[in-house]
Amino acid sequence: MKVLVATSKPFAKVAVDGIREVIEGAGYELVLLEKYTEKAALLKAVADVDAIIIRSDIIDAEVFDAAKQLKIVVRAGAGYDNVDLASATAHGVCVMNTPGQNANAVAELVAGLMVYAVRNFYNGTSGIELLGKKLGIHAFGNVGRNVARIAKGFGMEVYAFDAYCPKEAIEAAGVHAVDSVEEMYKTCQFISLHLPATDETKNSIGKKLVSLMPKGAVLVNSARKEIINEDELIQLMQEREDLKFVSDIAPAASAKFEELFVGRYFATPKKMGAQTAEANINAGIAAANQIVGFIKDGCTKFMVNR
Ligand code: 3PG
């Protein structure tokens, strides 16, 4: 049994050591393809493997075609929009994610982005504080819940909206639930996005919602760039000089945002929410254990292409 770790953005070494311990402990072979830049390298590496652990690496039909022995792909992380699920199913391959394992890391980065934005990107000028401000969490999953916990530590008033999470569950977490997403955007000076990128959510964060935010609005995106309607956000930021946008992934029109919104826009050069040793260890080892559980016992918990 051969397991490949294919990570263009590699895990911390300590996480790879943990993955190796699980995989070799089960009697399997571990091979690494780290920091690869060409798809050809991935296509070659997958040719004879039974399982693959990935991060945001693109696994499309061409990869499934090339991976003749493949049985399972585990995305060590939450979002699996980088995997062609229909093709996986057509090839008889099980796809899993490891929900929650890197959530705290992403949430801590969100806190950092909020502080960075309200302290004027550390340019030495007088900013504002988070204490007492209202934060709206758009989608209340694992990351959203961790953001809520941390924001409460700052003394923020936390609100959340999730189309798939009942109000009672949000209230039970000690967070204000709202009746509509519009109400949350109207209420909150800070909005943190935690939606997955799906057909339903792509381009869904645009003028209609963001324009509702109160004065001094800060929009934080640690999800996927595709959920933002960039043209509309650019237009709105041109109209509203009070609006700031901070993101843990450069938007497609990053150069334009940089040029037009100096002092109001920041994006990490490379998505780094989940780039901590702890998140890498949690997600990487969970992925390795899920592979062993699937191959040895047929366990399909966390399968996303049923
Ligand atoms: C996720 O979906 O888990 C996060 O966006 C982290 O992605 P990464 O593993 O590519 O850093």
Boltz pocket constraint, residues with backbone or C-beta under 6 A from the ligand:
constraints:
  - pocket:
      binder: B
      contacts: [[A, 9], [A, 55], [A, 56], [A, 57], [A, 76], [A, 77], [A, 78], [A, 79], [A, 80], [A, 102], [A, 222], [A, 223], [A, 271], [A, 272], [A, 273], [A, 274], [A, 275]]
      max_distance: 6.0
